[in-house]
Amino acid sequence: MNQKPTRKGGRRKNHWVMMACKGSRRGKLLFAVLLTLSIWAFFPTIAPLPALSSSSPPSFSSSSSEVTNHGFRISDDMFWKDNQPFQIIGGDLHYFRVLPQYWEDRLLRAKALGLNTIQTYVPWNLHEPHPGKLVFEGIADIELFLKQAQKLGFLVMLRVGPYICAEWDFGGFPAWLLSIEPALKLRSSDPSFLHLVESWWNVLLPKIHPLLYKNGGPIIMVQIENEFGSYGDDKIYLHRLVRIARRHLGSDVILYTTDGGSKDTLDRGTIPGEDVYSAVDFSTGEDPWPIFELQKKYNPPGKSPPLSAEFYTGWLTHWGERIAETSARSTAAALQKILSLNGSAVLYMAHGGTNFGYFSGANTGANSSIYQPDLTSYDYDAPIKESGDVDNPKFRELRSVIQKYSHVSLPPFPPITERRQYGRLKMKKVSSLFEIYSHLSGHVEVVESQQPLSMEAVGQLSGFLLYQSQYEANKYASSLSIPKVHDRAQVFVSCSLDDIKKNWTYVGVIERWSNEVLIVPSVKCASNINLFILVENLGHVNYGPYIYDKKGILSDVILDGSILYQWKMYPISLDNLNKNLEVNPIMQVAESQNAEISFHEDFSSHSKRTSNVPVFYEGRFNISTANKVKDTYISFRGWTKGFAFVNNFNIGRFWPVMGPQCNLYVPAPILQHGENSLVVLELHAPNPELVVDLVGKPDFTCGSKAH
């Protein structure tokens, strides 16, 4: 969806809002990195849990001898499935935000809601995390997901991009696109950009072709780009995408666009002369029928069945905001207004899921310094909650409306999602981040340059980059400024790199949205002083004019008016937990009881130090074989900011002091009978008691704006 001053396609919000980017959320240079992204390792194989008990409907991929006139088409301003009028009552459910072991469970819950169609994006960056490195396993196994949807009787509307927005990192684009020089012109007819898109689609679309409805699969329509009318006006680009798609999928495939329900967005985003169906989205509660009448002007006569391709059931939330909530009753009433006159709608979202790892995106405002990173949770106030829970008014109200327009009886109301409170877990300090990287220095590919380089330029596409330079010792305090840092820098000084675990001083934080000048205290050193700047990527912008969002230090670093030169850069991903790696930092932490790296006593001698240095903490808990492994949440109340890894799985970012999200969702497939490990990287101050609580429900009441 897109993010704009009006909510997607027009949905309005009190604060700066983007049209839900989901469908447009209106919104190598030198060395390879130590820890390269490995999606399959990132989402480890775990035995699937039992799904909801339900008899699976027969697949609709019947042979021609069983079904006559099999096909999906548009005519007489209606959708037709196998020569019968068909009303799309669908919902977005993104395979990449749900563990594969839960795909069936979430789809069955969507079935119980009354949906007959599933819509999903395809994020390019998930499937090609590095140039030529293609991933279609685990959570990236899109073919398996589509077949699962078909097995359960769903049709599918597939949004192949190449841009998706979706509050997903960089709108689904691989961040390595930002390392290419000269710079690509994204979402345009730039030949260099189109060449890369075509190379990607040459891989993706042949996988999709056998799954088209005409070939016995579930896919009835394929979306081109995403809410392009809210971004640009390049018809050559859109027409080129159509030609690539038809070359792989056939001339008779139904292609569609989605744009906000206004003349300017439809003028720019639709593709005239290509027989591409134009769908619309707009603010929930807005009168749909004038917009559907406008939609007709952008489709050939008889080819404009009314469709809200993103019917917003909720909204996204950024860190530092109150959790977004919408009325169940008014949402259901708005849906009924569409369905009652034979209109079609796709709920965005039916089930939001989770932005695991580093995949959450971000938005900007009037300028790039107004930066708004998204939560780890993508609950979206959808009827099917992040944990799969459907015991809520929105699910019941929407189900009641949908039942009126369904030609079949809906499945029984799903059971309540089982969750467990595993109790309080005592954490112990293991090592500072600096100690680990001192220990692993022989394994890290250090990049050296006169000026600081962006993360993308050194191949660091997510996580952190540690910058190091030196300056002459002096006896006075100094002022330090970084005019452009993306996104958040923690600054330290030390006399010696080798002794950083003992002799260092925390200076402060520089954030792109405030960009304050720091005062560096005088440090007594026998030689030069080492300056360390740890920069965190909080998520590439996924929507709007500032989507060219490189990370790291993007300007000079200025100390007392002079530019600092001669930089070393240490990539810190902590994302790839591949057991094939020679060194695995997370495993080093989890198994550090007998390791050389340990937490030194002098490290905790000064409260200022211990409250601001990045430190790993580790805790272990057991699940008895007598008990079923169930979902849980980890509460980080009392902690500050960082990431959490459960059994080597990066469950995402916590930031309770900013809020509103207090707890991180832990799906049961990540857990196991016997011992389980939790490793936490806390960037600042931990809970004073060094505890976390494994609780049974979500909590969005943290931060100053949560109440």
DRENDO-814386 format. One record per residue (C-alpha): residue in three letters; x, y, z. Coordinates in steps of 0.02 Angstrom, whole numbers, padded with zeros to 5 digits, always signed. Each point is the difference from the previous one (the first is absolute). Example, Ala and Ser with C-alpha at 12.3 -4.5 7.8 and 13.67 -1.06 7.14 Angstrom:
2
ALA+00615-00225+00390;SER+00069+00172-00033;
***
This chain:
707
MET+00000+00000+00000;ASN+00058+00176-00023;GLN+00028+00130+00125;LYS-00053+00172-00034;PRO-00085+00148+00079;THR-00159-00098-00030;ARG-00011-00178+00049;LYS+00028-00115-00141;GLY-00094+00049-00143;GLY-00069+00125+00116;ARG-00015-00068+00173;ARG+00021+00144+00115;LYS+00091+00007+00165;ASN+00028+00136+00127;HIS+00189-00010-00016;TRP+00101-00012-00160;VAL-00063-00157-00080;MET+00044-00092-00155;MET-00118-00090-00108;ALA+00025-00172+00066;CYS+00155-00049-00089;LYS-00042-00173+00003;GLY-00051+00007-00165;SER+00085+00164-00009;ARG+00017+00058+00168;ARG-00019+00177-00053;GLY+00095-00006+00039;LYS+01312-00506-00213;LEU+00127+00093+00001;LEU+00160-00064+00083;PHE-00030-00147+00117;ALA-00138-00123+00029;VAL-00080+00006+00170;LEU+00038-00123+00138;LEU-00179-00050+00023;THR-00093-00013-00164;LEU-00189-00016+00003;SER-00065-00177-00013;ILE-00188-00009+00002;TRP-00014-00186+00025;ALA+00117+00008+00147;PHE-00091+00152+00062;PHE-00162-00099+00002;PRO+00058-00172+00058;THR-00093-00158-00039;ILE-00113-00053+00141;ALA-00126-00139+00006;PRO-00171+00074-00036;LEU-00129+00013+00135;PRO-00174-00070-00023;ALA-00114+00123-00089;LEU-00182+00035+00037;SER-00105-00154-00020;SER-00100+00019-00159;SER-00042-00102-00151;SER+00091+00073-00149;PRO-00112+00052-00144;PRO+00040-00083-00166;SER+00120+00092-00114;PHE-00084+00097-00138;SER+00137-00046-00123;SER-00112-00126-00086;SER+00041-00074-00169;SER-00091+00057-00156;SER-00101-00160-00001;GLU-00070+00043+00172;VAL-00033+00184-00023;THR-00059+00083-00160;ASN+00049+00176-00045;HIS+00129+00003+00139;GLY+00071+00174+00017;PHE-00005+00168+00083;ARG-00049+00155-00098;ILE-00074+00175+00007;SER-00153+00051-00099;ASP-00164+00094+00026;ASP+00086+00093+00143;MET+00010-00162+00099;PHE+00127-00133+00042;TRP-00040-00173-00070;LYS+00069-00163+00066;ASP-00038-00153-00107;ASN-00138+00099-00086;GLN-00084+00045+00165;PRO-00006+00176+00074;PHE+00129+00015+00138;GLN+00014+00127+00140;ILE+00176+00016+00069;ILE-00003+00004+00189;GLY+00185-00009+00034;GLY+00136+00047+00121;ASP+00186+00036+00002;LEU+00103-00132+00090;HIS+00187+00011-00031;TYR+00094-00165+00000;PHE+00162+00091+00047;ARG-00074+00065+00163;VAL-00056-00172+00061;LEU+00104-00154+00037;PRO-00032-00139-00128;GLN-00056-00115+00140;TYR-00146+00120+00028;TRP-00052+00033-00180;GLU-00139-00129+00006;ASP-00061+00061+00170;ARG-00013+00181-00056;LEU-00081-00047-00165;LEU-00131-00104+00089;ARG-00039+00148+00112;ALA-00020+00108-00155;LYS-00117-00135-00065;ALA-00102+00010+00159;LEU-00011+00188-00024;GLY-00088-00036-00163;LEU+00135+00048-00124;ASN+00009-00083-00170;THR+00158+00086-00064;ILE+00172+00032+00072;GLN+00108+00146-00058;THR+00187+00005+00033;TYR+00152+00097-00052;VAL+00165-00075-00059;PRO+00148+00092+00081;TRP+00150-00001-00117;ASN+00122+00027+00144;LEU-00056-00160+00087;HIS+00032-00104-00155;GLU+00160+00084-00064;PRO+00087+00067+00157;HIS+00163+00018-00097;PRO+00026+00013-00188;GLY-00028-00170-00079;LYS-00031-00085+00168;LEU-00176-00068-00021;VAL-00099-00067+00147;PHE-00163-00096-00015;GLU+00006-00110+00155;GLY-00077+00013+00172;ILE-00098+00159+00025;ALA+00047+00047-00179;ASP-00082-00155-00076;ILE-00134+00096-00092;GLU-00051-00148-00107;LEU-00038-00105+00153;PHE-00102+00142+00074;LEU-00103+00020-00160;LYS-00031-00187-00009;GLN-00055+00001+00182;ALA-00122+00139-00038;GLN-00070-00098-00146;LYS-00015-00158+00103;LEU-00113+00096+00120;GLY-00109+00064-00140;PHE+00065+00178-00021;LEU+00027+00100-00156;VAL+00154+00112+00001;MET+00036+00178-00055;LEU+00189+00011-00015;ARG+00093+00165+00016;VAL+00169-00031-00080;GLY+00066+00178+00010;PRO+00141+00028-00034;TYR-00042+00134+00129;ILE-00123-00046+00137;CYS+00017+00129+00141;ALA-00094-00104+00131;GLU+00091+00083+00146;TRP+00138-00122-00049;ASP+00184+00048-00006;PHE+00034+00107-00156;GLY-00173-00039-00066;GLY+00059-00174-00047;PHE+00149+00058-00103;PRO+00167-00083+00044;ALA+00110+00127+00089;TRP+00145-00047-00113;LEU-00084+00103-00135;LEU+00060+00151+00099;SER+00183-00051-00021;ILE-00006+00009-00190;GLU+00088+00147-00084;PRO-00054+00103-00088;ALA-00155+00000+00108;LEU-00151-00090-00069;LYS-00160+00096-00029;LEU-00119-00113+00093;ARG-00178-00030-00058;SER+00039+00072-00171;SER+00044-00042-00179;ASP+00185+00019+00041;PRO+00075-00140-00108;SER+00120-00056+00137;PHE-00143-00017+00125;LEU-00114-00087-00124;HIS+00138-00123-00044;LEU+00010-00054+00183;VAL-00189-00011+00015;GLU-00009-00107-00156;SER+00137-00115+00065;TRP-00099-00022+00162;TRP-00164-00030-00088;ASN+00085-00123-00118;VAL+00023-00106+00157;LEU-00163+00036+00092;LEU-00131-00003-00137;PRO+00041-00172-00071;LYS-00030-00067+00176;ILE-00168+00088+00000;HIS-00059-00054-00173;PRO-00052-00179+00046;LEU-00100+00071+00146;LEU-00112+00113-00105;TYR-00184-00044+00007;LYS-00004-00041-00186;ASN+00136-00130+00034;GLY-00090-00079+00147;GLY+00073+00110+00135;PRO-00077+00129+00117;ILE+00065+00165-00074;ILE-00139+00099-00083;MET+00088+00168-00018;VAL+00177+00068+00007;GLN+00033+00179+00055;ILE+00121+00112-00093;GLU+00103+00115+00113;ASN-00093+00074+00147;GLU-00096+00163+00016;PHE+00118+00077-00124;GLY-00116+00149-00023;SER+00047+00058+00175;TYR+00184+00005-00049;GLY+00038+00038-00182;ASP-00061+00023-00178;ASP+00104-00114-00113;LYS-00112-00095-00120;ILE+00150-00073-00093;TYR+00049-00089+00162;LEU-00174-00069+00029;HIS-00021-00058-00180;ARG+00168-00087+00009;LEU-00053-00094+00156;VAL-00157-00057-00091;ARG+00101-00068-00146;ILE+00116-00097+00115;ALA-00147-00072+00097;ARG-00095-00053-00155;ARG+00154-00079-00077;HIS+00011-00119+00148;LEU-00183-00017+00051;GLY-00090+00009-00167;SER-00104+00131-00088;ASP-00160-00057+00084;VAL+00056+00021+00181;ILE-00098+00132+00096;LEU+00121+00135+00053;TYR-00057+00138+00117;THR+00055+00162+00080;THR-00053+00074+00166;ASP-00006+00187+00030;GLY-00084+00122+00117;GLY-00176+00048-00050;SER+00040+00172-00070;LYS+00020+00066-00177;ASP+00183+00049+00019;THR+00057-00168+00069;LEU-00100-00097-00129;ASP+00064+00111-00141;ARG+00179-00041+00046;GLY-00016-00180+00061;THR-00113-00084-00128;ILE+00065-00077-00162;PRO-00114+00045-00147;GLY-00004-00105-00156;GLU+00071-00156+00082;ASP-00163-00080+00060;VAL+00063+00015+00179;TYR-00142+00006+00127;SER+00004+00155+00112;ALA-00052-00029+00181;VAL-00013+00134+00134;ASP+00025+00024+00186;PHE-00065+00137+00113;SER-00033+00047+00179;THR-00106-00122+00098;GLY-00168+00082+00030;GLU+00010+00111-00153;ASP-00149-00015-00118;PRO+00065-00134-00121;TRP-00120+00019-00143;PRO+00055+00169-00072;ILE+00177-00071+00002;PHE-00058-00159-00089;GLU-00082+00112-00131;LEU+00166+00090-00022;GLN+00085-00169-00015;LYS-00107-00038-00153;LYS+00082+00142-00095;TYR+00166-00092+00009;ASN-00064-00168-00060;PRO-00076-00048-00169;PRO-00191-00010-00007;GLY-00063-00151+00094;LYS+00173-00033+00075;SER-00017+00093+00165;PRO-00071-00109+00139;PRO+00006+00107+00158;LEU+00147-00057+00107;SER+00080+00077+00152;ALA+00167-00091-00012;GLU+00052+00065+00171;PHE-00144+00015+00121;TYR+00086+00059+00158;THR-00046-00097+00155;GLY+00127+00097+00105;TRP+00159+00098-00022;LEU+00187-00007+00027;THR+00090+00067+00153;HIS+00172+00079+00015;TRP+00114-00004+00150;GLY-00044+00145+00114;GLU-00184+00005-00048;ARG-00155-00067+00084;ILE-00056-00168-00066;ALA-00119+00023-00147;GLU-00175-00065+00034;THR-00159+00013-00103;SER-00182-00035+00041;ALA-00061-00176-00035;ARG-00177+00057-00028;SER+00040+00141-00121;THR+00122-00109-00096;ALA-00133-00134-00021;ALA-00129+00129-00053;ALA+00117+00068-00133;LEU+00030-00175-00067;GLN-00186-00035-00009;LYS-00024+00159-00101;ILE+00113-00073-00134;LEU-00060-00180+00003;SER-00185+00042+00006;LEU+00004+00070-00178;ASN+00105-00143-00070;GLY+00165+00091+00022;SER+00158-00097+00043;ALA+00127+00036+00135;VAL+00167-00064+00063;LEU+00033+00029+00184;TYR+00167+00082+00035;MET+00046-00084+00111;ALA-00094-00160+00036;HIS+00151-00056+00100;GLY+00151+00114+00021;GLY+00131-00113+00079;THR+00174+00052+00055;ASN+00150+00094-00071;PHE+00129-00125+00060;GLY+00185+00042-00003;TYR+00044+00162-00088;PHE-00142+00004-00125;SER-00109+00139+00073;GLY-00005+00155-00108;ALA-00015+00185+00037;ASN-00082+00158-00063;THR+00047+00182-00013;GLY-00092+00164+00009;ALA+00023+00167-00088;ASN+00188-00033-00002;SER+00115-00148+00027;SER+00042+00051+00179;ILE-00181-00034+00050;TYR+00032-00185+00015;GLN-00130-00125+00064;PRO+00057-00181+00021;ASP-00132-00135+00010;LEU-00032-00119+00144;THR+00057-00180+00002;SER-00182-00050+00018;TYR-00107+00016-00155;ASP-00160-00041+00092;TYR-00084+00144-00094;ASP-00154-00014+00111;ALA-00054-00133-00125;PRO-00140-00124+00038;ILE+00126-00142+00012;LYS+00127+00060+00127;GLU+00189-00019-00007;SER-00010-00163+00099;GLY-00148-00064-00102;ASP-00126+00047+00133;VAL-00176+00030-00067;ASP-00091+00024+00165;ASN-00030+00185-00030;PRO-00144+00113-00055;LYS+00074+00041-00170;PHE+00009-00182-00054;ARG-00178-00032+00059;GLU-00072+00158-00079;LEU+00084-00028-00168;ARG-00044-00185-00001;SER-00182+00044+00032;VAL-00004+00117-00150;ILE+00092-00120-00115;GLN-00116-00144+00046;LYS-00145+00097-00078;TYR+00086+00002-00170;SER+00081-00170+00002;HIS-00078-00137-00106;VAL+00060-00135+00120;SER-00010-00024+00186;LEU+00154+00064+00089;PRO+00110-00121+00097;PRO-00024-00008+00188;PHE+00073+00141+00103;PRO+00185-00041+00024;PRO+00065-00052+00170;ILE+00091+00126+00108;THR+00186+00006-00037;GLU+00094-00088+00139;ARG+00138+00099+00084;ARG+00103-00034+00155;GLN+00075+00106+00137;TYR+00170-00080+00024;GLY+00037+00119+00143;ARG+00143+00111+00053;LEU+00171-00031-00075;LYS+00159+00061+00084;MET+00127+00065-00125;LYS+00187+00007+00026;LYS+00129+00116-00076;VAL+00110-00090-00123;SER+00104+00122-00099;SER+00002+00172-00074;LEU-00021+00015-00187;PHE+00175+00075-00007;GLU+00076-00149+00089;ILE-00079-00120-00123;TYR+00065+00095-00148;SER+00172+00015+00078;HIS-00004-00188+00022;LEU-00058-00025-00179;SER+00110+00134-00078;GLY+00097-00128-00099;HIS-00159-00058-00085;VAL-00073+00169-00045;GLU+00031+00080-00169;VAL+00044+00177+00050;VAL-00030+00134-00131;GLU+00116+00150-00001;SER-00033+00168-00083;GLN+00046+00183+00011;GLN-00180+00047+00033;PRO-00135-00103+00085;LEU-00097-00107-00123;SER-00183-00047+00000;MET-00054-00171+00063;GLU-00054-00051-00175;ALA+00171+00049-00071;VAL+00086-00126+00113;GLY-00131-00135-00030;GLN-00086+00023+00169;LEU-00184-00002-00045;SER-00076-00010+00174;GLY+00047+00006+00182;PHE+00148+00105+00057;LEU+00163+00074-00062;LEU+00138+00049+00120;TYR+00106+00147-00058;GLN+00172+00035+00075;SER+00117+00148-00022;GLN+00130+00092+00105;TYR+00038+00176+00054;GLU+00138+00081+00101;ALA-00019+00000+00187;ASN-00038+00166+00080;LYS-00043+00059+00174;TYR-00160+00088-00045;ALA-00174-00059-00043;SER-00041-00002-00186;SER-00158+00020-00103;LEU-00048-00140-00119;SER-00128+00010-00139;ILE-00058-00117-00139;PRO-00110+00102-00118;LYS-00076-00156-00078;VAL-00014-00166+00090;HIS-00127-00137-00040;ASP-00070-00045+00117;ARG+00067-00001+00177;ALA+00180+00016+00058;GLN+00073-00042+00171;VAL+00168+00087+00028;PHE+00145-00062+00108;VAL+00182+00047+00024;SER+00144-00109+00060;CYS+00189+00010+00016;SER+00028-00171-00078;LEU-00102-00116-00109;ASP+00076-00150+00088;ASP-00054+00067+00169;ILE-00173+00059-00049;LYS-00076-00123+00120;LYS+00082+00099+00140;ASN+00043+00175-00056;TRP-00139+00087-00090;THR-00120+00143+00027;TYR-00178+00014-00060;VAL-00033+00167-00084;GLY-00181-00006-00055;VAL-00123-00032-00140;ILE-00028+00091-00165;GLU-00165-00038-00086;ARG-00050+00051-00176;TRP-00160+00081+00063;SER+00088+00114+00126;ASN+00184+00002-00054;GLU+00069+00079+00156;VAL+00180+00056+00023;LEU+00088-00104+00133;ILE+00129+00061+00125;VAL+00144-00124+00008;PRO+00081+00002+00172;SER+00187+00016+00020;VAL+00084-00170+00006;LYS+00176-00027+00066;CYS+00090-00110-00126;ALA+00186-00025-00031;SER-00029+00009-00188;ASN-00146+00031-00117;ILE-00179-00024+00057;ASN-00108-00128-00089;LEU-00174+00057-00050;PHE-00131-00137-00022;ILE-00170+00031-00078;LEU-00123-00145+00000;VAL-00136+00037-00129;GLU-00163-00096-00002;ASN-00109-00020-00154;LEU-00178+00018+00065;GLY-00078-00049-00166;HIS+00013+00066-00177;VAL-00138+00121-00047;ASN-00135-00095-00093;TYR-00104+00140-00074;GLY+00007+00174-00073;PRO+00128+00116-00080;TYR+00136-00042+00127;ILE+00005-00185-00042;TYR+00184+00020-00051;ASP+00045-00033+00180;LYS+00181-00053+00021;LYS+00054-00045+00176;GLY+00149+00040+00109;ILE+00103+00160+00005;LEU-00042+00095-00159;SER+00100+00159+00032;ASP+00163+00057+00075;VAL+00028-00021+00186;ILE+00053+00167+00073;LEU+00098+00022+00161;ASP+00027+00179+00058;GLY-00029+00063-00176;SER+00123-00121-00082;ILE-00045-00150-00107;LEU+00060-00169+00061;TYR+00081-00116-00128;GLN+00069-00178-00006;TRP-00145-00111+00048;LYS-00016-00185+00034;MET-00171-00082-00013;TYR-00051-00162+00085;PRO-00161-00082-00066;ILE-00113-00067+00138;SER-00152-00091-00066;LEU-00045-00129+00133;ASP-00132-00056-00121;ASN+00073-00151-00085;LEU-00005-00142+00124;ASN+00061-00127-00126;LYS+00087-00143+00088;ASN+00116-00016-00150;LEU+00084+00163+00045;GLU+00174-00016+00072;VAL-00051+00116+00140;ASN-00175+00030+00064;PRO-00007+00147+00123;ILE-00169-00048+00071;MET+00057-00177+00034;GLN+00158+00073+00077;VAL-00109+00092+00123;ALA-00118-00143+00035;GLU+00144-00120+00031;SER+00115+00124+00087;GLN+00000-00088+00167;ASN+00159-00087-00054;ALA+00059+00129-00125;GLU+00145+00119+00014;ILE-00109+00152-00020;SER-00077+00041+00165;PHE-00071+00147+00092;HIS+00141+00086+00095;GLU-00028+00065+00175;ASP+00075+00170-00040;PHE-00128+00017-00138;SER-00136+00034+00127;SER+00099+00117+00112;HIS-00084+00157-00065;SER-00188+00014-00014;LYS+00011+00117-00148;ARG+00099-00128-00097;THR-00110-00149+00037;SER-00157+00096-00042;ASN+00057+00052-00174;VAL+00117-00130-00072;PRO-00078-00132-00115;VAL-00002-00161+00100;PHE-00057-00178-00034;TYR-00106-00085+00133;GLU-00050-00182+00000;GLY-00131-00104+00088;ARG-00063-00178-00015;PHE-00166-00080+00039;ASN-00071-00174-00014;ILE-00163-00064-00071;SER-00050-00167+00071;THR-00043-00140-00120;ALA-00158-00020+00103;ASN-00061+00166-00069;LYS-00042+00050-00176;VAL+00114+00135-00072;LYS-00104+00157-00020;ASP+00019+00179-00059;THR+00059+00130+00124;TYR+00051+00182+00010;ILE+00159+00072+00075;SER-00030+00157+00102;PHE+00143+00125-00006;ARG-00071+00123+00125;GLY+00144+00083+00091;TRP+00121-00030-00144;THR+00050+00137-00123;LYS+00034-00053-00179;GLY+00072-00145-00097;PHE-00031-00167-00083;ALA-00050-00171+00064;PHE+00049-00172-00065;VAL-00097-00155+00053;ASN+00089-00163-00041;ASN+00105+00100-00126;PHE-00154+00074-00083;ASN-00006+00190-00010;ILE-00176+00039+00061;GLY+00027+00186-00026;ARG+00032+00169+00079;PHE-00061+00054+00172;TRP-00008+00183+00052;PRO-00116+00018+00149;VAL+00062+00172+00051;MET-00065+00062-00168;GLY-00152-00113-00003;PRO-00136-00043-00025;GLN+00054-00181-00022;CYS+00058-00080+00163;ASN-00002-00185-00046;LEU+00072-00099-00145;TYR-00101-00145-00069;VAL+00084-00171+00004;PRO-00089-00131-00108;ALA+00004-00176+00069;PRO+00097-00074-00149;ILE+00152+00100+00057;LEU-00006-00085+00170;GLN+00036-00180+00046;HIS-00019-00125+00138;GLY+00146+00004+00119;GLU+00118+00147+00011;ASN-00032+00161-00094;SER+00121+00146-00015;LEU-00038+00186-00002;VAL+00141+00118-00050;VAL-00031+00186+00015;LEU+00107+00139-00071;GLU-00041+00151+00108;LEU+00071+00161-00073;HIS-00020+00102+00160;ALA-00069-00043+00171;PRO-00075-00169+00044;ASN-00140-00030+00121;PRO+00079+00038+00171;GLU-00046-00174+00061;LEU+00066-00081-00160;VAL-00163-00090-00030;VAL-00123-00023-00142;ASP-00173-00074+00016;LEU-00071-00130-00119;VAL-00183+00046+00000;GLY-00159-00055-00087;LYS-00059+00157-00089;PRO+00058+00152-00099;ASP+00027+00169+00080;PHE+00001+00167-00091;THR+00001+00117+00150;CYS+00184+00047+00010;GLY+00074+00170-00038;SER-00054+00176+00043;LYS-00136+00005-00133;ALA-00075-00170+00035;HIS-00134+00062+00119;
***
